[in-house]
Amino acid sequence: MQQTIALPLRMLIWAVGGCVAGFFAITWLTWAVEARLAITPVASQSPATARVFASDAAIMVKYIKPDKTGDFEATVVRLKEALERTNNPERRQQAATWKVFRAAESATNGDAVYVFLIDPAVKGADYAVSKILAEAFPAEAQSLNGRYTDSYSTGQSIVDLTLVASLGSGGPR
């Protein structure tokens, strides 16, 4: 009888431990990106802001007000539509390597955390969301951009990445 109770209890302890470890890993990653790498958050995007990467890959960490996640995600849906509709080969190439993630945990201040992962980055291409939306939806551009920028809490952190090693097969180095 004791062994049948002990196994579920051990499994519960491992599960809770895994959740706690995951929380600390995300907290450490945020700290490493902002503090250790001395990356300073930038203000939310304005229509004139270009977002061009000359690196191999990029990460954009976006801090969104908890009550504005619906607006932010709706804008991401429109961004996807814009990239799917375009006849511009550079935009299609951007879409093929651009992923958007939402962190399972909130930031320490309660903000929702989203990550744009661009790997590989299309060198020289402008990733400004406002510009892409304006190209695809000129009549809606102002309202879409307003909803997008109003969703930001503390801006975003942008990290250009240079490939050091690819540990999987078939990659460079």
N, C-alpha and C positions, 0 to 999 in steps of 0.2 A: 504494500500500500504506500509506503513512504517513497519508493522509487517512482511510482506513477505520478505522484505529486511533485517530486523533485525535478523531473524532466521538464514539465511545463513551466515551472518556476525558473529553471535555468534558461529556458528559451526566452521567457519574458525579460529576464535580466540582460541577456545578449541583445535582444531587440531594443530595449531602452538604451543600453550602452551604445549601440550603433547609431541611434537617433542623436544622442548627445554628441558622439564623435562627429557626425555629419554637421551638426550645428556649429561646433568649434572649428571644423574645417572651413566652412563658408565664412565664418567670422574672421578667421586667420587670412583667408584669401582676400577679403575686402581690405583688411588692414595692410596686407602685403602690397596690394595694388596701389593703395592710396598713400601709405606711410613709408614703407620700405623703398618703394620705387620712386618716391617723391612725385607722384602723379597728383596734380591738383584738379579737382572737379572744374569743369567749364560750365558756363551758363547754358541754359537750354538754347536750342538752335533757333536762330532767326533766319528769315529768308535769304539774307546776304551771306550767311556762313557756309563756306565750302568745307567739305569733309573729304579730303583726298589723302590716300595712303600711298607711300612709296615703299612700304615694307612688304614682307611676305604675307603677313596676316594682321588682323586687328581685332581688338575687343573693345566694345563700348558698353560700359556699365551704366545703367540708367536708373535713377531713384525716382519712383513715381508715388504720388499721394495715394494712400490706400483707397480713398473714395473716388479716385479718377482712373483706376485700372481698366474699367470698361471703356472709357474714352481712349486711353492709350492703345488697348488691344484692338479697338475698332479702327484706329488709324493704321495699325500694323496690317490689318486685313486689307485696307485700301492701298497700302504700300505694295502688298503682294499682288493685288489686282493691277496696279499701275505697272509693275515689272512684268506681269504676264501679258499685258496688252501691247506693250511696246514693240515697235519694229526695230528699235535701236539695238544692234548686236552687243554693244558694250553693256547696256542695261540688262540684257538677257544673261550675259556672262556674270554680272554682279549677282543677279537673282540665284544663279546656280550654286553659288558658294556662300550665301548669306543666310544664317539661321538666327532665330530669335528664341531665347529661353527665358523662363521666369523661375527665379530661385524659389525653392520650397520654403525657405525661411525668410522672414522680413528683416529689414535692416534694423539696427538697434533702436532707431527712432520710430519704428513701425512702418516705414516706407516699404512698398513693394520694390523688389529688385529685379530688373530685366537685364539680360545680356545679349547684345548683338555680337555674334561670332562670325567673322568674315575670314574664311580660310579656303583657298588663298584669296588675297585681296587683288582686285583688278587695279594694277598700278596706274595712277593718274586719273582714275575714274572718280567722279564726285558722288559720294554716298549721302549727301545732305537730303534727308527725308523730305524737307520742305520743297526742294528743287524737283525731286522725282514726282511728288504729288502735283506740283504746279504744271509739270510737263503733261501729265496724264489727265488731270482734272482741272483745267484752268478756271472754270467757273466756280469750283468748290475750294480752290486752293487756300483762300484766306480763312474760311471757316475750318477746314481740315487742319491747317497749320495752327490756328488759334486753339483748337481742342487739344492738339498734340502738345504744344508748349505749355498750356495751362495744366497739363497732367503732371508736369515735373515738380518735384519737391525741392531737391537741392542740386539739380543739374545732372551732370554725367561725368564719368571718368573715361578717358580715351587712352588706349594703350596700343602703340604700334609694335608689332612683334617681328623679330628676325629669327628665322629657323636656325637652330643650332644642330639638331639631329632629328631624324625621323626614325623611330624605333620599330616601326612596322616594316613589312617587306614592300619592296617596290618604290620606296620614297627616296629622296635625295639624301646623300651622306650616309 
